[in-house]
Amino acid sequence: MRMQMLAAVLVTALGLTGCEQKPSTTYTPYSGSLALSQDDAFLYVVDTDNGILAVVDTQAKAKVAEVKVGLRPERVTVGPDDTVYVSNTGNRSVSVIRREQWTEAARLDVGVEPRGLGLSGDGKTLYVVNAAMLESTESGSLMAFDTGSLKQLWELPVGHEPRGLTVLENDKALVTLFLKGDVVQVDLAQRDEPKVIKAATDLYQRVNASRIRMQKDSPDLFERGGFSAMLSFHPRGMGDIVAMPDGSRAFAVTRWAREDPVVTPGPDGRPPPMPSPGGDGLYGGGGPCGSGAIASPGVVTFDADTSTPVTDDLNEGCHDDDDKDFPPSTIVSPDPTHPIQGPIATAVDSTGAWLFVVNRETNNVAVMPTNRRFKADGEIFQAQRTSVRQLVRVGAGPNGIALTRDGRKAYVYNAFDHTLTTLVGDGTGTSLNIREEGPRLKLAEDVLPPEAAMGRKLFFSAIDSRMTSSRVAAACVTCHYDGKDDGHVWGFPDGPRQTPMIAGRMITQTGPFHWTGEFPALRDFLDVTVRQRMGGGVVDSQMAVQLAAFMDSLPTPDNPYKRDEMTEPQKRGAEAFTKAACNECHTGAALTNNKQANVGTFVLNGVSQDNEATRQRGLNTPSLLGLARSAPYLHDGSAQTLKERLLQTRFTDQHGKTSILSDGELDDLVEFLRIL
């Protein structure tokens, strides 16, 4: 009887069978750079490079309008009245566009680098996530606007570098913290008095449960490496988050960054030789459950009502535990020749049975059940290493997806090609047949110089064999998120190394390269990194020029501390900068003398230590450009704030002549450093 009742509500979406769910008023079947009108008649496409919103007639399969919006738009959403909202990361604004008018009707002033957008169920309130507040980079915010008057209602601090947002029908919202890799739960019940219900979850503890338990039960054995197979991982790069149609659960994309040493030292305490060129590379293997690279793609399931994570233990059964009612926390490709990397956008179909994950670094879309217990149309799904039922290849740099409400089509925007892919399907159960329909629709042209455009594709690619092997599947951007950093400290053979920020730092002018400065030319550094670490091929001169052109084109992250004129504390801080002789090393346009130095930060204890060669050479003096948005600080990430760093060696004068500064001058110095 129960099976007959289930069969009565089975529907088919893109050829995928599932049980129909009654959608909540806040359900949106899209994320990233795409959104659909309420009747699916128009598809809205954000093109970041060109600063436009393209409007596509879905019946005619043609672009019918182009709206100029703000600088570097990234996200789009649509209200119940079909008003379109676009977040512009480059000039602290949200564009408002009315249907059929196809012009920017208004522009809202918001915080620093807005991305996540959401609307209340009645459409009366627009919510915007800002990466940082206008007064401080220490916290980003959730901001609310009345959609009728377009007046700001409130701004609520939510944590460091927030990104994604999903608004739920129960008057709650979930906000992702990009670098920390976690979710913040916000109560929206009182329209004028929002509050953070839960500032963090126990996600880290859950995914590392067996490792933490073993370390607690047998600390001595752990110290001696007795559980070397037990690894710990930190979620990083948690961006877009979407909810099920019924609002019961939410899914956030992330990457699992390995915390243990990337290469375990041998019996003599020294690391083994570097991998041979063309092999797996240093970054290959060592991912969750023995799959993937040291930074592996993942999706985290959250109970929407409580924000409680529903996850795998990443050291135990990640894919073969068929009784779990959520998708695997690690995404593994079903095709060993075509990996998955860089999950950036997700959508759940109208049945709530299928999750679509857009992977920017491997140019594909992974389709998987939202429930591992789900058996489609009587299928017998044998336990296997992945629950991805189909991997659909699309264009270059996909960053958004939208599913039609009737379940017949899906759209994917390929940002680096500026093209739109349309997907259809007619399969059932495990015999999926999701495929591309017709030619891709060109919506815009390249505005980047040709060398930079090619360099971007190289920088973002985890499938180009010149850059990485299929077993490693790591791109430059896998760690250097959008040319910035991932907030992670890696345990490399030469010691702990924090991912440095590249964007806006005049990187090609700061040789020698690498933390230890052993590469005089950028091509030398790129070649060794790609061949020995990423498992790619030789970086020839043309590739080096292209990568350099792209890296030089990256803008410095937006800085809320910078004003048209310096404040008095900032002016005094500039004097303290010179007084403490900071300008002897941090000089010139790039704020570095490009020399090696010992500033008292070598790591001499613990599992990951700076090796002898590093201690002999010293560390390469980094640029200070964009300093305010690049925490944590130092090569080992040991200082969470600039003030903390200055206090660490204040009276030893190892990092500038800081002992001669008064407490007030030290505070002023921090104010100056923040505007660089």
Summary of the structure (lengths in Angstrom):
residues: 676
radius of gyration: 24.8
end to end distance: 68.9
largest distance: 82.5
contacts: 2459
relative contact order: 0.10
helix: 18%
strand: 30%
